[in-house]
Amino acid sequence: MPLLEQNGFLPNLDEIKKEDAEKASLMFLNYPNNPTGAVCDRNFLEEAVEFCREYDIILAYDNAYSEFTFGNYAAPSVLEVSDIKKDAVIEFHSLSKTFCMTGDRIGFAVGNADVIRGLGKAKENIDSGVPVYIQKTAVTALGAYRDAKKPKEVQAVVDEYEKRAETLVNELGKIGLKANKPKGTFYCWIGIKGTGQNSMDFVKKSIEQGVVITPGTAFGQYGEGYVRFALTQPSARIREAVERLGKIIG
Ligand SMILES: Cc1ncc(COP(=O)(O)O)c(C=O)c1O
């Protein structure tokens, strides 16, 4: 499904052809979104659940960045707007982002029992379980949650990323690249059409300056004209990186 800027990087479900919907088995959605940083509201998720119900499609919702949200925005769960006894929904979460556990990788899925059973059947034939020390770490990490509020350890990480996003957006503005601060994730999806360069050329030139960013086209045809910045460096490095990028924009 094309994710276009004019539609807030949400798929337009009304534009999906009936014959395509009838052939589909699964719809995969991810908000807060990698790579665009876009977010959705409950209404959109309700529409998606309704659409999948109508066409008997499994709705797989990747909510890996549910905790990576800024300001007042809280990421909804597809489980808030569906009935897991009836709807074929499944939601994925990861501890990689929330608890900085990308190396000690673990996640979980919640949803409709039949869909979970199907996932279990596939998984047990693909891999063979997560090391026990990582499982124990995950139990401790998730135990930090007492209610819907983010625990202070998680909030501190999210606050740091929000500061980095502000730094990146402000610095890019100074070199003439207009950007909006994302409401979630640790990515900034920046339009570079105004520079007269395509995504890949822009990235090659930025690598020559020692700055590694991802061309939008790495995520598909609709990514042309964009590049993705990941906020995985401290603010001082982000400032330095943008200063170097200034040289390729002229
Ligand atoms: C949207 C999204 N889902 C899932 C993942 C991967 O999560 P994990 O580290 O648990 O495999 C990523 C990682 O970049 C992601 O951006």
The ligand as a Tripos MOL2 file, in Angstrom:
@<TRIPOS>MOLECULE
LIG
   16    16     1     0     0
SMALL
NO_CHARGES

@<TRIPOS>ATOM
      1 C1          8.7990   -1.1720   12.9330 C.3       1 LIG1
      2 C2          9.7900   -2.1510   13.4440 C.ar      1 LIG1
      3 N1          9.3670   -3.3570   13.8280 N.ar      1 LIG1
      4 C3         10.2320   -4.2820   14.3030 C.ar      1 LIG1
      5 C4         11.5800   -4.0130   14.3670 C.ar      1 LIG1
      6 C5         12.5220   -5.0670   14.8520 C.3       1 LIG1
      7 O1         12.3460   -5.3840   16.1540 O.3       1 LIG1
      8 P1         13.2400   -6.5250   16.7920 P.3       1 LIG1
      9 O2         14.5530   -5.9090   17.1770 O.co2     1 LIG1
     10 O3         12.4390   -6.9770   17.9710 O.co2     1 LIG1
     11 O4         13.4350   -7.5920   15.7710 O.co2     1 LIG1
     12 C6         12.0600   -2.7750   13.9590 C.ar      1 LIG1
     13 C7         13.5080   -2.5070   14.0160 C.2       1 LIG1
     14 O5         14.0730   -1.6510   13.4230 O.2       1 LIG1
     15 C8         11.1430   -1.8200   13.4920 C.ar      1 LIG1
     16 O6         11.5680   -0.6190   13.0990 O.3       1 LIG1
@<TRIPOS>BOND
     1     1     2 1
     2     2     3 ar
     3     2    15 ar
     4     3     4 ar
     5     4     5 ar
     6     5     6 1
     7     5    12 ar
     8     6     7 1
     9     7     8 1
    10     8     9 2
    11     8    10 1
    12     8    11 1
    13    12    13 1
    14    12    15 ar
    15    13    14 2
    16    15    16 1
@<TRIPOS>SUBSTRUCTURE
     1 LIG1         1 GROUP 0 **** ****
